Amino acid sequence: MEEILNRAADHIYDLISGINKNRRLSVGHAHMVTMLTGLNPGTEKEELLRNYYTDKIKKVIIVLLAALFLIAASYFSSKNGSRIEHEAKLIRHDYGENSYSKQLTAVTGESEYDIDVTVKERIYSKEQTKELFERLSPELEKIILGENESLDHVTSDLNIVSRVEGYPFTLRWESRDYAVIHEDGTIVKDEVSDMGTDAQLICILTYEDSSFEKSFMIRIYPEKISPLQEEKNSIIASIQKNQEETKTDEYLTLPKEVGEKQITWKEAEKPTTAIMAILSLITVIGIWWGMDNDLAGKYEKRDQSLRLEYSEFVSKLQLLISSGMTLRPAFERMGADYRSALKEGHDKKYVYEELLVCLKRLKEGASEAEVYTMFGDRCGQITYKKLMTLLTQNLRKGTGKIVSALSYETKAAFEEQKHIAKRMGDEAQTKLLFPMIIMLSIVMIIIMIPAYFSFGA
């Protein structure tokens, strides 16, 4: 798998490189090259770019493959997990397995309606006391309201339920004014007066041998609804009727027609695929931007390390020159000492890594002046450029002036290191300021809350 990813990433990188081959190097891309070569001295630019971008591309491919897998799994899960069987039926849960809801779309000709259907479990028995009824009674009024604001002003069908989640009661409804409202909560629109019509609904709650009764006084007002809404209400009423008639059956049969129109059922579409696609895109952008940001952070730490390493580097160079060495043997001795330190397990230092690159160029035949200039440019720090310029100018003037110049530069380097250390300390204190404020706030809360309650007592 990893080999396939590597090949795919290499192929994509080659395609992108081929497209951009004749284009001018952008400022951002040039800075990317500078950072990569600075963090990896001695490695070829093309190799660094290829490794960096192929690593990026591999991560993006992995994210996209994972996203495709999740989207496909979600799609097939929604298809295979559908409970709509042939002949428009929803499978009921067995006893004690609770009810479940489905978002369905009813298709009648050219019209589609989104309808929430609750498939209740097959009836089972539990213990019940009068306290459960007293607890449920005030909740029932809120439950049956449906889209209405109160029972004193009812304009749409009530939400009549036969079960309430969390309670074992079976609810049966009776209408004392059947000409105006039916037991299922359906309002007979033609019988409602413009001034409002009073009606009474009785809810009978049964549990084994126990029976409780709850009365609801309702005032119904007419409501003008569109033909589409009326058709949807008819479908919902048919579902509720079938719910009551088939509550002991294995299936809840959905209505097949409304009026003269045939109904076909399908599950309502969920935005899962779109959400996954958006999240995948955000992840890809985050990876692409995050790797660039991480590279910039590493390059900034590299610059800081070079600033801190300068005083040691220049003092060591001064010591070797003062002992009688010329520039090139001094640099070779510093490189050999650094290689020995690495073998002993010491940490890598960027200034000496750049020094090793320069020594390699010297062995390949490059002139000292050219190599020293390259060293200053690769380090990228003003102090290193200044030092290399000094060394280049004094190549033909003897070691005396170099020693005095290096002595002065060493003193200046240690002074600069003190300033850097002080600045880093100030930055650390600033970063600790916010956590200290939080800790102070917590301490004040711990002290003040008990004090407040003690005064109240």
Secondary structure as the mmCIF struct_conf table of DSSP 4:
data_model
#
loop_
_struct_conf.conf_type_id
_struct_conf.id
_struct_conf.beg_label_comp_id
_struct_conf.beg_label_asym_id
_struct_conf.beg_label_seq_id
_struct_conf.end_label_comp_id
_struct_conf.end_label_asym_id
_struct_conf.end_label_seq_id
HELX_RH_AL_P HELX_RH_AL_P1 GLU A 2 ILE A 19
BEND BEND1 ASN A 20 ASN A 20
TURN_TY1_P TURN_TY1_P1 LYS A 21 ASN A 22
BEND BEND2 ARG A 23 ARG A 23
HELX_LH_PP_P HELX_LH_PP_P1 ARG A 24 SER A 26
HELX_RH_AL_P HELX_RH_AL_P2 VAL A 27 LEU A 39
BEND BEND3 ASN A 40 ASN A 40
TURN_TY1_P TURN_TY1_P2 PRO A 41 GLY A 42
BEND BEND4 THR A 43 THR A 43
HELX_RH_AL_P HELX_RH_AL_P3 LYS A 45 ASN A 80
TURN_TY1_P TURN_TY1_P3 GLY A 81 GLY A 81
STRN STRN1 ILE A 84 GLU A 85
TURN_TY1_P TURN_TY1_P4 HIS A 86 ALA A 88
STRN STRN2 LYS A 89 ILE A 91
HELX_LH_PP_P HELX_LH_PP_P2 ARG A 92 HIS A 93
TURN_TY1_P TURN_TY1_P5 TYR A 95 GLY A 96
BEND BEND5 GLU A 97 GLU A 97
STRN STRN3 TYR A 100 THR A 108
TURN_TY1_P TURN_TY1_P6 GLY A 109 GLU A 110
STRN STRN4 SER A 111 VAL A 119
HELX_LH_PP_P HELX_LH_PP_P3 LYS A 120 ILE A 123
HELX_RH_AL_P HELX_RH_AL_P4 LYS A 130 ILE A 144
TURN_TY1_P TURN_TY1_P7 LEU A 145 GLU A 147
BEND BEND6 GLU A 149 GLU A 149
STRN STRN5 SER A 150 SER A 150
TURN_TY1_P TURN_TY1_P8 LEU A 151 ASP A 152
STRN STRN6 HIS A 153 VAL A 154
BEND BEND7 SER A 156 SER A 156
BEND BEND8 SER A 162 SER A 162
TURN_TY1_P TURN_TY1_P9 GLU A 165 GLY A 166
HELX_LH_PP_P HELX_LH_PP_P4 PHE A 169 PHE A 169
STRN STRN7 THR A 170 SER A 175
BEND BEND9 ARG A 176 ARG A 176
TURN_TY1_P TURN_TY1_P10 TYR A 178 VAL A 180
STRN STRN8 ILE A 181 ILE A 181
TURN_TY1_P TURN_TY1_P11 GLU A 183 ASP A 184
BEND BEND10 GLY A 185 GLY A 185
STRN STRN9 ILE A 187 ILE A 187
HELX_RH_3T_P HELX_RH_3T_P1 LYS A 189 GLU A 191
TURN_TY1_P TURN_TY1_P12 ASP A 194 MET A 195
STRN STRN10 THR A 197 TYR A 207
TURN_TY1_P TURN_TY1_P13 GLU A 208 ASP A 209
STRN STRN11 SER A 210 ILE A 220
HELX_RH_AL_P HELX_RH_AL_P5 PRO A 227 GLU A 245
TURN_TY1_P TURN_TY1_P14 THR A 246 THR A 248
BEND BEND11 ASP A 249 GLU A 250
STRN STRN12 TYR A 251 THR A 253
HELX_LH_PP_P HELX_LH_PP_P5 LEU A 254 PRO A 255
BEND BEND12 LYS A 256 LYS A 256
STRN STRN13 GLU A 257 VAL A 258
TURN_TY1_P TURN_TY1_P15 GLY A 259 GLU A 260
STRN STRN14 LYS A 261 GLU A 267
HELX_LH_PP_P HELX_LH_PP_P6 ALA A 268 GLU A 269
TURN_TY1_P TURN_TY1_P16 PRO A 271 PRO A 271
HELX_RH_AL_P HELX_RH_AL_P6 THR A 272 SER A 322
TURN_TY1_P TURN_TY1_P17 SER A 323 GLY A 324
HELX_RH_AL_P HELX_RH_AL_P7 LEU A 327 LYS A 343
TURN_TY1_P TURN_TY1_P18 GLU A 344 GLY A 345
HELX_LH_PP_P HELX_LH_PP_P7 HIS A 346 LYS A 348
HELX_RH_AL_P HELX_RH_AL_P8 TYR A 350 LYS A 363
TURN_TY1_P TURN_TY1_P19 GLU A 364 GLY A 365
HELX_RH_AL_P HELX_RH_AL_P9 GLU A 368 CYS A 379
HELX_RH_AL_P HELX_RH_AL_P10 ILE A 382 GLN A 393
TURN_TY1_P TURN_TY1_P20 ASN A 394 ARG A 396
BEND BEND13 LYS A 397 LYS A 397
HELX_RH_AL_P HELX_RH_AL_P11 THR A 399 GLY A 456
#
